[in-house]
Amino acid sequence: MKEAYLTFLVGLISLIVFSIVRRLVLSRTGRRGLPLPPGPRPLPIIGNILSLDGAEPWKTYAAWSAIYGDIIYSRILDQEFLILNSQSDVIELLEKRSQIYSDRPFIATLEPFGWDRNLAFIPYGDHWRLSRRIFHQTFRAESSLQLRPMQLTKVREMVMNIFDDPSRYASHCETFAVAVTMIAVYDYDPAPRDDPIVHLAEQFIEASEEALNPESAAALKLFPFCEHLCSGR
């Protein structure tokens, strides 16, 4: 316990020193290029972490949008973010200019929680292009029609489950979504109710989604030893 405390103290001191040096460098050299978009004023060291609702960050982004506009700059610890609140901006930057903006940032919480192989988080490159090509071959509009009979079957099962036990409406909808994904990706057809694999998938998503928020990722990136403290290694 004492070693863990000392490690944390060293990391905190390093963060303070890094923040001071970074501010001195920026104050002397200035930022190169275009100015940053407007956004909430970050606090020293911690940035905007105290202003962000970690459980429902989209509510914070919507509130900021009303003040600062559709493109917002924010910082959490040493991680900088640009938040897009407009669908037209998202399409323009991430779809029409995808060759420029398709890369993904390093997110420290992906690998510990098993999300590093998810196509949505793979860095842009040869592996991403190959994965996207394979994904597109199966799930593009024309090919996905082959999944329609299976989806209709699972919809009927979901409707029957809702009629039989309406108190578990949310659970029936979750089972439907997980079942369609498992059949399409893994060719595993789960039971209409209380399938153990479905329960495992739901538990995994519930356990990991809280760890994928920006503040957790920024903290683990800056203090990687926290992963070993939490896991007991």
Buried (B, 14 or more C-beta within 10 A) or exposed (E): EEEEEEBBEEBEEEBEEBBEEEEEEEEEEEEEEEEBBEBBEBEEBBBBBEBBEEEEBEEBBEEBBEEBEBBBBBBBBBBBBBBBBEEEEEEEBEEEEEEEEBEEEEBBBBEBBEBEEEEEBBEBEEEBEEBBEEEEEEEEEEEEEEBEEBBEBBEEBBEEBBEEEEEBEEBBEBBBBBBBEBBBEEEEEBEBBEBEBBBEBBEEEEEBEEBBBBBBBBBBBBBEEBBEEEEEE
